[in-house]
Amino acid sequence: MLREIQAPELAARLADAQAPATLLLDVREEWEYQLARIEGSVHIPMNLIPLRMSELPDDTTIVAICHHGMRSAQVALFLQNAGFDDVINLKGGIDAWSAQVDPKVARY
């Protein structure tokens, strides 16, 4: 089952020093990442995840991010099936983050 997190909930988690470590995995294309991103996120385009998933920690919560949450949901399911235990999809993607958390992040 795919777990999802809302943008405000993710923002609160990231701001909480007591929260478990969280890796933000942005799976969008390079041009999208350059246009708008959450600072501190790791960028691995969706098509490269199978080749580069060994770079991802298996002992950290991974929050997958894309534009609206569809591609990242697919990546989250792929990672779960590959054995990653703690993977969450950002519901609404970077667009929700911009609209609900940080309006300085460009919307496109």
C-alpha positions as a LaTeX table, in Angstrom:
\begin{tabular}{lrrr}
\hline
Residue & $x$ (\AA) & $y$ (\AA) & $z$ (\AA) \\
\hline
Met1 & 0.00 & 0.00 & 0.00 \\
Leu2 & 1.31 & 3.42 & $-0.96$ \\
Arg3 & 1.70 & 5.90 & 1.88 \\
Glu4 & 1.19 & 9.57 & 1.08 \\
Ile5 & 1.92 & 12.80 & 2.90 \\
Gln6 & 0.35 & 16.23 & 2.42 \\
Ala7 & 2.65 & 19.21 & 1.79 \\
Pro8 & 1.93 & 20.98 & 5.13 \\
Glu9 & 2.52 & 17.73 & 7.02 \\
Leu10 & 5.86 & 17.26 & 5.23 \\
Ala11 & 6.85 & 20.85 & 6.04 \\
Ala12 & 6.10 & 20.24 & 9.72 \\
Arg13 & 8.09 & 17.01 & 9.66 \\
Leu14 & 11.08 & 18.73 & 8.06 \\
Ala15 & 10.94 & 21.55 & 10.62 \\
Asp16 & 10.80 & 19.11 & 13.57 \\
Ala17 & 14.31 & 18.42 & 14.85 \\
Gln18 & 12.96 & 15.32 & 16.65 \\
Ala19 & 11.47 & 13.77 & 13.49 \\
Pro20 & 13.23 & 10.84 & 11.86 \\
Ala21 & 15.69 & 11.59 & 9.06 \\
Thr22 & 13.93 & 12.18 & 5.74 \\
Leu23 & 15.39 & 12.09 & 2.24 \\
Leu24 & 13.48 & 14.13 & $-0.33$ \\
Leu25 & 13.75 & 12.32 & $-3.67$ \\
Asp26 & 12.80 & 14.51 & $-6.62$ \\
Val27 & 12.12 & 12.30 & $-9.65$ \\
Arg28 & 11.24 & 15.01 & $-12.19$ \\
Glu29 & 13.19 & 15.91 & $-15.31$ \\
Glu30 & 16.24 & 18.18 & $-15.05$ \\
Trp31 & 14.45 & 21.24 & $-16.46$ \\
Glu32 & 11.65 & 20.83 & $-13.92$ \\
Tyr33 & 14.10 & 20.48 & $-11.05$ \\
Gln34 & 15.94 & 23.63 & $-12.15$ \\
Leu35 & 12.66 & 25.56 & $-12.34$ \\
Ala36 & 11.24 & 24.59 & $-8.94$ \\
Arg37 & 12.48 & 22.43 & $-6.08$ \\
Ile38 & 12.47 & 21.91 & $-2.35$ \\
Glu39 & 15.89 & 22.88 & $-1.04$ \\
Gly40 & 17.91 & 19.90 & 0.14 \\
Ser41 & 16.17 & 17.43 & $-2.15$ \\
Val42 & 18.10 & 14.78 & $-4.06$ \\
His43 & 17.43 & 14.77 & $-7.79$ \\
Ile44 & 17.28 & 11.44 & $-9.63$ \\
Pro45 & 15.02 & 11.51 & $-12.70$ \\
Met46 & 12.37 & 8.80 & $-12.75$ \\
Asn47 & 13.94 & 6.93 & $-15.67$ \\
Leu48 & 17.26 & 6.63 & $-13.79$ \\
Ile49 & 15.83 & 5.26 & $-10.52$ \\
Pro50 & 16.42 & 1.59 & $-11.45$ \\
Leu51 & 20.05 & 2.37 & $-12.29$ \\
Arg52 & 20.73 & 4.63 & $-9.30$ \\
Met53 & 18.58 & 3.26 & $-6.48$ \\
Ser54 & 21.72 & 1.85 & $-4.83$ \\
Glu55 & 22.54 & 5.50 & $-4.00$ \\
Leu56 & 19.46 & 5.69 & $-1.78$ \\
Pro57 & 19.68 & 4.86 & 1.94 \\
Asp58 & 17.57 & 1.94 & 3.08 \\
Asp59 & 17.44 & 3.13 & 6.70 \\
Thr60 & 15.90 & 6.55 & 6.07 \\
Thr61 & 12.39 & 7.68 & 5.21 \\
Ile62 & 12.24 & 8.55 & 1.51 \\
Val63 & 9.64 & 11.06 & 0.32 \\
Ala64 & 9.22 & 10.88 & $-3.46$ \\
Ile65 & 8.37 & 14.14 & $-5.23$ \\
Cys66 & 7.29 & 15.06 & $-8.75$ \\
His67 & 5.09 & 17.77 & $-10.30$ \\
His68 & 1.63 & 16.58 & $-9.20$ \\
Gly69 & 2.35 & 13.29 & $-7.42$ \\
Met70 & 1.72 & 10.76 & $-10.18$ \\
Arg71 & 5.28 & 9.92 & $-11.30$ \\
Ser72 & 6.51 & 9.96 & $-7.72$ \\
Ala73 & 3.75 & 7.54 & $-6.74$ \\
Gln74 & 5.02 & 5.13 & $-9.39$ \\
Val75 & 8.59 & 5.54 & $-8.12$ \\
Ala76 & 7.48 & 5.04 & $-4.50$ \\
Leu77 & 5.76 & 1.78 & $-5.43$ \\
Phe78 & 8.80 & 0.67 & $-7.42$ \\
Leu79 & 11.08 & 1.35 & $-4.44$ \\
Gln80 & 8.73 & $-0.48$ & $-2.07$ \\
Asn81 & 8.75 & $-3.49$ & $-4.39$ \\
Ala82 & 12.55 & $-3.27$ & $-4.50$ \\
Gly83 & 12.70 & $-3.64$ & $-0.72$ \\
Phe84 & 12.73 & $-0.08$ & 0.62 \\
Asp85 & 10.59 & $-0.14$ & 3.75 \\
Asp86 & 9.86 & 3.52 & 4.42 \\
Val87 & 8.77 & 5.29 & 1.23 \\
Ile88 & 6.13 & 8.02 & 1.09 \\
Asn89 & 4.68 & 9.93 & $-1.86$ \\
Leu90 & 4.18 & 13.71 & $-1.66$ \\
Lys91 & 0.51 & 14.06 & $-2.54$ \\
Gly92 & 0.05 & 16.85 & $-5.07$ \\
Gly93 & 3.81 & 17.08 & $-5.66$ \\
Ile94 & 5.85 & 20.26 & $-5.91$ \\
Asp95 & 2.73 & 22.09 & $-7.07$ \\
Ala96 & 1.05 & 21.42 & $-3.71$ \\
Trp97 & 4.24 & 22.42 & $-1.91$ \\
Ser98 & 4.25 & 25.76 & $-3.73$ \\
Ala99 & 0.53 & 26.37 & $-3.19$ \\
Gln100 & 0.34 & 25.27 & 0.45 \\
Val101 & 3.81 & 25.74 & 1.95 \\
Asp102 & 6.28 & 27.90 & 0.00 \\
Pro103 & 4.88 & 30.32 & $-2.59$ \\
Lys104 & 8.46 & 31.29 & $-3.55$ \\
Val105 & 8.72 & 27.91 & $-5.31$ \\
Ala106 & 7.67 & 28.47 & $-8.91$ \\
Arg107 & 4.46 & 26.91 & $-10.18$ \\
Tyr108 & 4.37 & 25.61 & $-13.73$ \\
\hline
\end{tabular}
